[in-house]
Amino acid sequence: MTAAARPTDVMAVASRWVVSSVAVQFAKALLLFGSQIDLARLLSPGDFGIVAMCAPIFGVCALFNDLGLSQAVIQRPHLSEDDSNNVFWINLTLGCVLALVLLLLAPGVAAFYGEQRVAAVLSALSLLIIVNSLSFQQVALMHRRMQPVPILLIDVAPVVANFIASITAARLNYGYWSLVIGQLAHTCTACVLAWTLSPFRPAWPRALSRTLPLMKFGAHLTGLSIASFAATSLNPLVIGRLFGAWEV
């Protein structure tokens, strides 16, 4: 392939990716719309409220989960094998630490709301942080290599798994746990697909100091994400504290 042909090839891949992505997003929207209608019929507002009360706390931990390293990996002009390995282990370490923090915070958050069910849900959601950490680097490398088929599959298949798992659990009268089970199915499906479709397998980390530029870049992105999150996601926290799960 000549250097002159590369931009055209990249544009062609990007164009096909955009068209496919629109179709996938439309399919996801239909699945989400259908699942919400069915779940609204099967669950009470209080069931949704319990999970929504956990969302701000879980969301803050999730923001720090990746620390912007995925975006740093995608945009970096030159990425070595050591960089990829180091980023994987940094993500996994952060995930384990954040999961532990969430477990420790769960009783206090439940006391803040006056709703003990919140503690159990947050404890279960802490597993999602670790599972997510296992696949961040695989997905980032797929984006870097412009591999639309695996990326789109990882985008839509977990939504299908969430739909099936949450609806099934709701029909079996698991209540608010149906929403948690759906999220677990979503995250585990995405992780399994990422490891199946990506050739990347992490080796032990080394030369960690060389990863500092990636971490600095990611830290700046994380700061912007925190500001945006704070501006849009505090309502459930305040309403849950003042009124309870039903109102949330």
C-alpha positions in Angstrom: 0.0 0.0 0.0 1.4 3.4 -0.9 1.5 6.3 1.4 -0.8 8.2 -0.9 -3.4 5.5 -0.7 -3.5 5.3 3.0 -5.7 8.4 3.7 -8.3 7.2 1.2 -8.3 3.7 2.7 -8.7 5.3 6.2 -11.6 7.4 5.0 -13.3 4.4 3.4 -13.0 2.4 6.6 -14.3 5.4 8.6 -17.2 5.9 6.3 -18.3 2.2 6.5 -17.8 2.4 10.3 -20.1 5.4 10.5 -22.9 3.7 8.5 -22.6 0.5 10.5 -22.5 2.5 13.8 -25.8 4.3 12.9 -27.5 0.9 12.3 -26.1 -0.5 15.5 -27.2 2.5 17.6 -30.7 2.3 16.1 -30.9 -1.4 17.1 -29.6 -0.5 20.6 -32.2 2.2 20.9 -35.0 -0.2 20.0 -33.7 -2.8 22.5 -33.4 -0.3 25.3 -36.8 1.2 24.5 -38.4 -2.2 24.5 -36.7 -3.3 27.7 -37.6 -0.2 29.6 -41.3 -0.6 28.6 -41.3 -4.2 29.8 -39.4 -3.5 32.9 -41.6 -0.6 33.8 -44.5 -3.0 33.7 -42.8 -5.7 35.7 -41.0 -3.5 38.4 -42.2 -0.8 40.7 -40.8 2.8 40.7 -39.1 2.0 44.0 -37.1 -0.8 42.3 -35.8 1.7 39.8 -35.2 4.2 42.6 -33.0 1.9 44.6 -30.6 1.4 41.6 -30.8 5.1 40.7 -29.8 6.1 44.2 -26.6 4.0 43.7 -25.8 5.6 40.3 -24.0 8.8 41.4 -21.7 6.9 43.8 -21.0 4.1 41.3 -20.6 6.7 38.5 -17.9 8.6 40.4 -15.9 5.3 40.8 -16.4 4.4 37.2 -15.0 7.8 36.1 -11.7 6.9 37.8 -11.8 3.3 36.6 -10.2 4.0 33.3 -8.5 7.3 34.2 -8.7 8.4 30.6 -6.0 5.9 29.6 -8.2 4.4 26.8 -8.3 7.7 25.0 -4.6 8.2 25.6 -3.9 4.8 24.0 -6.0 5.7 21.0 -4.4 9.1 20.3 -0.8 8.2 21.1 1.3 8.3 17.8 3.6 5.5 18.9 2.5 2.8 21.4 4.9 0.1 22.5 4.1 -3.3 23.7 5.3 -2.3 27.2 2.9 0.7 27.1 0.0 -1.7 26.4 1.0 -4.1 29.1 1.5 -1.3 31.7 -1.8 0.4 30.9 -3.6 -3.0 31.3 -2.2 -3.5 34.8 -2.7 0.1 35.8 -6.4 -0.3 34.8 -6.8 -3.5 36.7 -5.1 -2.2 39.8 -7.3 0.9 39.8 -10.3 -1.3 39.3 -9.5 -3.4 42.3 -8.8 -0.4 44.5 -12.0 1.4 43.4 -14.1 -1.8 44.0 -12.7 -2.0 47.5 -13.5 1.7 48.1 -17.1 1.2 46.9 -17.5 -1.8 49.2 -16.2 0.3 52.1 -18.5 3.2 51.2 -21.6 1.1 50.8 -22.7 1.0 54.5 -22.2 4.8 54.8 -24.1 5.5 51.6 -27.0 3.3 52.8 -27.0 5.2 56.1 -27.0 8.5 54.3 -30.1 7.5 52.3 -31.7 5.6 55.2 -32.1 2.7 52.8 -30.2 -0.5 53.7 -30.9 -2.1 50.3 -28.5 0.4 48.7 -25.5 -1.2 50.5 -26.2 -4.6 48.9 -26.6 -3.1 45.4 -23.4 -1.1 45.7 -21.5 -4.1 46.8 -22.8 -6.1 43.8 -22.0 -3.2 41.5 -18.4 -3.1 42.7 -17.8 -6.3 40.7 -18.6 -4.4 37.5 -15.6 -2.1 38.1 -13.2 -5.0 38.2 -14.7 -6.8 35.2 -14.6 -3.5 33.2 -10.9 -3.1 34.0 -10.1 -6.4 32.4 -11.2 -5.3 28.9 -10.4 -1.5 28.7 -7.1 -2.1 26.9 -8.4 -4.6 24.5 -11.2 -2.3 23.3 -8.8 0.7 23.2 -6.5 -1.2 20.9 -9.4 -2.2 18.6 -10.3 1.5 18.3 -6.6 2.4 17.6 -6.4 -0.2 14.9 -9.8 0.9 13.5 -11.5 -2.5 13.7 -15.2 -1.7 13.4 -16.7 -5.2 13.3 -15.4 -6.3 16.8 -16.1 -2.8 18.3 -19.7 -2.8 17.0 -20.3 -6.3 18.2 -19.0 -5.4 21.6 -21.3 -2.4 21.5 -24.6 -4.2 20.7 -24.2 -7.8 22.0 -24.0 -6.7 25.7 -27.2 -4.7 25.3 -28.9 -7.9 24.1 -27.5 -9.8 27.1 -28.7 -7.1 29.4 -32.2 -7.2 27.8 -32.5 -10.9 28.2 -31.1 -11.1 31.7 -33.0 -8.2 33.2 -36.4 -9.2 31.7 -35.9 -12.8 32.7 -35.0 -11.8 36.3 -37.9 -9.4 36.5 -40.3 -12.1 35.4 -38.9 -14.3 38.1 -39.8 -11.6 40.7 -36.2 -10.5 41.5 -37.4 -6.9 41.8 -34.6 -4.3 41.8 -32.0 -7.0 41.5 -33.2 -7.6 38.0 -31.6 -4.3 37.0 -28.3 -5.3 38.7 -28.4 -8.7 37.0 -28.9 -7.0 33.7 -25.9 -4.8 34.2 -23.7 -7.7 35.3 -24.8 -9.6 32.2 -23.9 -6.5 30.1 -20.5 -6.1 31.6 -19.5 -9.7 31.6 -20.6 -10.2 27.9 -18.5 -7.2 26.9 -15.5 -8.5 28.7 -15.7 -12.0 27.2 -16.1 -10.6 23.7 -13.2 -8.2 24.2 -10.9 -11.1 25.2 -12.2 -13.3 22.5 -11.9 -10.8 19.6 -8.7 -9.1 20.6 -5.2 -10.8 20.2 -3.8 -8.7 23.0 -2.7 -10.7 26.0 -1.0 -8.8 28.8 2.5 -9.6 30.0 4.0 -8.5 33.3 4.5 -4.7 33.5 7.9 -3.1 33.2 9.4 0.4 32.6 6.3 1.9 34.3 7.9 5.4 34.3 7.5 5.5 30.5 3.7 5.3 30.9 3.6 8.6 32.8 2.8 10.7 29.7 -0.2 8.5 29.1 -1.4 8.9 32.7 -1.0 12.7 32.6 -3.1 12.9 29.4 -5.7 10.6 30.8 -5.8 12.6 34.1 -6.8 15.7 32.3 -9.6 14.0 30.5 -10.8 12.5 33.8 -10.9 16.0 35.3 -13.2 17.2 32.5 -15.4 14.1 32.9 -15.8 14.7 36.6 -17.0 18.3 36.1 -19.5 17.1 33.5 -20.7 14.3 35.7 -21.2 16.5 38.7 -23.3 18.9 36.7 -25.7 16.3 35.4 -25.8 13.4 37.9 -26.4 14.8 41.3 -30.2 14.9 41.2 -30.7 11.2 42.3 -28.3 11.8 45.3 -30.3 14.8 46.6 -33.8 13.5 45.9 -32.9 10.1 47.4 -31.6 11.7 50.5 -34.6 14.0 51.0 -37.5 11.8 49.7 -36.5 8.1 49.1 -36.4 5.5 46.4 -39.9 5.9 45.0 -39.4 9.6 44.2 -36.0 8.9 42.6 
